Amino acid sequence: MVRKINENLMDDIMKILLQGEKTGYEVYKDLKKNGRNISSRLVYHYLHVALKEDKVSMEKKNEIGRFSWGSTAIKNYYKLK
């Protein structure tokens, strides 16, 4: 089953990424702060669609910190092309 893309939501995600590269979770938090009642899963779906449509690029980065599983985490950062 193919999910219909809400162009308004896609536009909002692109506007958020105009501010610079962000993780999917950061995009989700910004959308929630702006009053969108959506799930993080939907945001990641839209970011995946944007990757396939070549609207955004993704870069994996290692982050060092104190995580419950250890001292590093690999995070995916999205940015507009």
N, C-alpha and C positions, 0 to 999 in steps of 0.2 A: 504494500500500500504506500502510495506517495502522499506525503503531507503537503497541503497547499501552503505556499509561502505568503505570509502577510507582509506586503511591501512596506507598510508603515513601520513595522517592527524591524525589518531589515535596514530601513533608512535610519532608525534610531541607533541601531548597532553601529552603522557606518559613521554616524555623527560622533559617537563616543570614541571610535577609533581615530577620528580626526585629531583628538587630543594627544595621540601618541600610542605607542605599543602598550597593550594591556593583556593580562591573562583573561581567560574566559570567566573566571570567578569575579574579577574586577569589573568586567562588562556587566555581568549579572547584578552585582551590587549597585552599579550606577543606574541600571534600568529600574531596579526596585526603589532606589532613592527618588527617581523621577516619577514614581507612581504606577509603574507597570506591575501587574499581578501575574507573573510568569514563573516558571520553574527554571532552575539552572540547566536542567536537561534540554529544555527548549532552546536556551541560548547556545549551548554547545552544538545543537542540531543546525541552527542558523549559521554559526561560524563554520561548520563543516560544509554547508551549502556554499557559503561565500568562498571557501577555499577551492571547491570544485569549479566554481564560476570564475576563478582567478581574480576575485575582487580584493582578497587579502592574502597575506603570506603568514607563515607560522615559523617561529624559531624556538627550538628547545634550548633552555638554559639551565645550568646547574646552579642552585642556590644553596648557600651554606647557612645553617642556622640550627636551632634546637627543635627538632621534630620528634614526635613520639617514636618514630621508627629509626632514627639515627641523626646524623649531622648534615646530610645533603638531601635535596629534593630536586627533581627535574620538573621544570614548569614550562608550559607552552605559552609563548607570547605571540599575540596576533597584532598585525599592523596592516594599514591600507597599502595597496600597491600603487 
